[in-house]
Amino acid sequence: MKVTLFTVRVRMLASGGVTGPESTKTSEGGHLLKLRRDPAGNIHLPGSTVAGSLRDHCRGDDRLVGVLGGTPEETKKPSAIQVLGTVPRTSIPHDEALSSHARTAIDRERGAASNSTFHSVQQLPSGTEFDIMLRWDDPDEQQYLAFLEAVKTWHPQFGRGASHGSGRCAVVGWGTEHYDLTTTEGLLAWIQQQNSYPNPDKSPGESAGAAQVLDLPMEIVDGLHMGTGKAVEDDDGTDLSRIMRDDEGYPILPGSSLKGVLRSRVEYICRVVGAQTCRDQRCGDCRPCWLFGYSGDNGQARRAAVAVLDARITEAHAEKRQHVAIDRFTGGAADALLYRDEVITAGQFRLLVEELAELDETDRLLLQAVATDLHDGLIGLGSNTTRGLGTVRITAPSWTPPENLNQLAALLTNGKHS
């Protein structure tokens, strides 16, 4: 028997990680979904997650059919490639130092946050690296070469939030080692080096990631507030709602929030023109469910066809704006209800939407229509959009609204995604 060992080194390009649903705990702002850990308390990247991502990546290569399992029931067999384990290479902070991103669901009737859905997700910082160890017994030479080609172009996304860019990774190194156990030398090397894995010193080179559906430079027009969901105490003791920032301290528009705005507008457009859409994001048949994913009944679910990435705001100018609640009886200011919001009054960012599954002409035109509505001020980003915040516009000199927008209604009512 001949055994081939692989070490694949991946680096996280965006914060993320695999969470453990059994470790949910209540925090002051709702539920905190913590990262998965092994029995020793170390951050864990499960082999099943790696295997699933690899299988999905290799699915379209006819040379690798059946290598990673997943064949029909009548010929079902285990994967020829085993995931032996994963090891974090970089130092990972303790729970207290890990960032957590707040999220909530939107009530489609009210257009505001749903009750009892606010939660936080713990995430590893971008730049975190893992080594993935694989084993393949008696590999076919042609399939082995095809698999190496696939590994070099692999762009995995580990954990929840793939549809808004969380957990995006890139392969930054790989290495292989072959052992011929039918020879004395090979068997001796296998026994003596049982705890040693190949050094991932080979570079995969440049490879194209996901195709971009939208890449639009935008600027803030009327101020923007994307809060963390928790108030902190300002210098004078007044509650202050701070804006969200990334690991480097830059203000950001989270991909999850941008995705929510895009989905809400896509659903609105579909309803207006009479195209099929659902209110609970569970049907799996309408175009919004196809584009942005759904969680259906009986365990049926599907990831989104697009990923909306976090948008870092550059050249940001921030200020604090003071508010007070009104006493509905007296008509004056209510006692002890003074608060402040941190608002970005000016700044630049890019709206980036990547293609995760093949889109058709209608999908692309629909997303361009939503971008046009953003530019025209028909919808806003962040909170307090009914009070003048959240207006943005596209700044690319060459950008113009799509000429065939008048065809969108006919395309949407013509049927489901092709």
N, C-alpha and C positions, 0 to 999 in steps of 0.2 A: 504493500500500500504506500502511496505517496501522499504526503500532507503538505498543504500550502497554508501558511499563516500570513495574515494581513494586519497592518496597523494603519488606520485612517485617522488623521488629525483634523478636527473641524473647529472652526472659530465662529463664535456668535457675532453676527453683524448688527444685531438688534437685541435689546433686552428680552428675556423670555425664560422658558424652562418648563419642565414637566411637573405639574402639580399633583399632589396626592389628595384626592377627594375625601379620603377618610380622615384627613388632618385639618378639616375646616374648624376654625375656632371663632368665637365672637369677639369683635373688637368694638371700640367706642363708636366707630362709624359704620357698623354692620359686620358682615362676615369676612374673614380673611382666609383666602385659599392659599395654603402654604406649599412650598416646593416639596417634591417627593424626596425622602431621605431613606437610606438603607438602615439596617438594624443598629449600625454603629453611629448613626446620626449624621453621616456624610451625605451631601447632595448626590442624588442618583439620577442617571439617565438610563431608563430601562432598555434592555435589549429588544423588547417587543416593539418599542417606539422606533428604534433604529431599523429593525427588520421591515416594519411596515413602510417606512419612508424609502428604503432601498428597493423594495418590491414595486412600489408605485413608480419610482424613477426608471426602473428597468422594464416596465410593462410593455413599452412600445418597441422594444428591440426583439426581433424574431429570433436572433441568435441565443437569447437568454430565456426562452420559453421553458418554464418548469424548473429552472435553476433555483429560484427562490420560493418554490412551492406555488400554491394557489391554482393548481390545475383542476379540471372538472372532477366531480364526485367519483365517477367511475374509474378514474386513473389517479386519484389523489395520492400524493406522496409528500414526505417532509422536504423542507428546503435542503439543498445540497450544501448551502453556505450557512454556517452556524455563527451566531453572534455570541462570542465568548464572554464579553463584558465591556464595560466602559470605565474610564478613569479620568477624573478631572485633572487638568495639568496646572491650572492657575489657582491661586489662593482665593477661596470663596469666603466672603464676610459672614459673620454670625447673623442670626435672624434680625437682630436689632439694626444692623447696618445695611441689610438688603432693602432695595426699594420695593414699594408696593404701589400698583396702579389701580386707582378707583374706577369702577364701572357701574353702570346702571342700565336698565332697560327703558324703552320709551313706550308710553301708553299711546296707541294709535288713535284713540278717540279724542284725547285731550291734547296730544302733541307735546306732552311734558313727561317728566320722569315717572315711571310706574312706582306704586307703593311696594315696599318691602323687597326691592330688587337691588338696592345699593350694596356693593361688595367690593373688596379689594383683592388683587391677585399679586402674590409675591413673585418677584422676577430676578433672575441673575443679570448682572450688568453685561453690556456688549463688550466683546473682547475676551470673554470666558472661553477657554479651550478644553476640549475633551479628546482623549485618544480612544478609538473604537477598535477592538480586537476581533478579527474574523478568522474562521477556519474552513477550509475546503478540502475534502478528501478526494483523491484521484480526479482532479479537474481535467476536463477535456481542453486541449490546447487552444482551440479556436474560441471556446466559451470563456476561457480564462482571459484571453486577450480582449474579448468583447467586454468582459466585466471590468477590466482595468480602464478601458475607455469610458465606461459608464461612471465609474468612481470619480474620474477626473472632472466630469461635468456635473457631478451631483451637487445640488444646492438644497440641502435638507431644511425643513422647518419643524422644529421640535416643540411640542407642547401646544397649549391652547392659544388662540388668538392669531392663527396663521392668516386669517382674512384681513387683519389689520397690521401685518408685518412683524408680529412678535415671534421670537424664536428663529429668525432667519439666520442661516449659517452658510459657511463656505468651506470647502476642503482646502486646507493650506499645506498638507503634506501627506505622503503615503509611503509605505515600505512593504516588501514581501520577503518571505524566507521559505525555501522549499526543503523538505525532508523526505528522502527515499528510505522508507523503513524496511525495504527488502535488502539493503546493503548494511554491512557492519558499521561503516562510517556514518551513514545516515541515522541508524538506530542509536548509536552512541551519542551523536549530537542531540538527538531528540530527548534522550534520557538526561543528559547533562545540562541542557538548556531549557528545562521544563518551565521555569519561571521567567524566561526571557522572550520578549516579543520583538519583531522587526522595528528598526528605527525608522520613523516616517520622515526620511531626509530627502525624498524626491518631491519636487514641486509639481503640482498638477498643471501649471501654466494658466494663462488667462482663458476663461470660458464665459460665454454669455449667460447671464442670469435670466430671470423671467422678462418677457417682453412687456414694454410699458404701453398701457392703453392711454393714459393721460400723464403728461409731464408739463405742468403749467406754472410759470412763475406768477405769484400773486402778491398784492400788497394790502395792508389793512387800511381801511378808509375811515371808519367811524369809531374806532376803538374796539377792543375784543377782550372778553374775560372767559377763560377756560379754567375753572377752579379745581382744586384738589378734592373738594367734597368735605373738607374739615376746616374749621376756623381756628386760627391761632390768635394769641393775644398780642396786640400792637404795643408800642412803647408806653402809651397812656392807659392801657388796659382794655381798650376797645377791641371787639372781635374784628379780625381781618381775614378775609378770604383771599389766599394767595393763588397765583396762577401756577399751572403745572410746569415743571422744569425737568429736563433730562439729566442724565448722570453727570454731565459737564456743566450744568447750571443754566443752560439756554432755555428760554420759554419754548414750549412745544404745543402743538395741536395734536392730541393723541389720534392714532389711526382709528381706534375704536369709535371715537366721537365723530370723526370725519365720515367714517363708514355709515354711522347712524343717520347723518344728514343726507348722504347720497341715497341711502336706501329709502328713507322717508319720501324724498322728492321723486324717486323712481316710481314708488307706489302711487304717489299722487298723480303723476303723469299718466300712468296706466289706468287709473280710475277715471280720469277726465276723458280719455279717448275711448273708454269702454272696453279696454283690454282686461284679460283675466288677472286678478290679483287677490290676495287673501289678507286678512287683518291680523292673524295670529302668527304669521311666519312659519306655518307648519304644513301647508298643503304639498309643497314639493313640486307642484305642476306649473305655477305661474313664473313669469320671467324674473320678478324680484327674488323669488326663492332660488332660482337658478343662479342668478348673479351673486347674491349675497349669502347663500346658504340657508338651511332650515333645520329645525329639530322637530321631527314629526312624531306621531303616536306610534306605539308598538316598537319603539327603539329605532325607527327609521330616521335617518339624518344624513345630511350631506354638507361638506365644506363648501365655502364660496368659490366662485369661478374667478374672482378678482381679489387682490390684496390692496388695501388702502393703507399706505405707510404713514408713520408719524411724520409730522411736518415741523422742522425746527425753524423758529422765528429768528431771523438775523436783523441787525440794526434796530433792535427793539427799544422803544421808549416806553417806560412804565410810569404810572402815577397811581396814587390812591384816591378813590372817589368815595365820599362819605354819604351815607343814607340813614334814614330813620323811618321806622314803621309809624303808621298813622293810627291813632285811636279812633275807631269808627263811631264812638259815641260823642266825643268832644270835637272831633274834626281836627284836633291838634296832634302834636308829636306824642307818641306813646313813651311812657317812662322806661328807661333802661333798655331801649331797643335801638340804640345807635350802633351802626356797624359800617365797615369799610370793605370795598372790593379793590383788589389790585388789577388795574386795567392796562393793557398794551394799547397805546394810542397810535403808534406807528410801527411798521416793521415789514419785513419781506419774508416770504416762505414759498415753498413749491408744493403743489398738489400732485402727488405721485400715486398712480393706480397701476398695479402690475397684473398681468394676465396669468392666472394659474391654470386655467382650462381654456380650450379653444372657444373664442367668441365669434359670433356672426355679425353681419353688418348692422342688424337692428340693435344688438347689445352695445356696440361701439357708438352708434348714433344716439342712443338713449343716454349714455354717460356724458357724451358731448353736450347734449341738451341740458343736463343738470349743471354742467360747468358754465354754460351760457346763462342759466338762471342765477347762479352765484354772481357772475360778472354784472348782471343787470340789477342786482340788489333785491331779487324776488325772494331769496332765502338768505339766512345769515348763519354764522358759525358761533358756537359757544353759547353762553347764557345771556339773558336780558336782551334778546333780539327784538322784543316788543318795545324796548326802551331806547332803541337807536344804536345798540351795539351789534357787532358781528358782520358788518358790511365789508366785503372784500371785492377786489377786481383783478382781472388778469392784466399783466403788464407787458407781455410779449408783444413787440411791435408788429410781428408778422401774424398774430392770431386774429382770426375773424370767425364769427359764428358759422357753423356748417351751412352750406348752401341748400342742402336737401332736408332741412328740418321739417319742411312742409310735407315730407313723405313719411314722417315718423308715425303718425296716427294709423295710416294704412298698413305699415309694416307691423305695428304692434297688434292690430286687430286681425291680422292675417293668420295668426296661429302662435303656438308656443315656440320656444327655442328649438332651432333646427338640429 
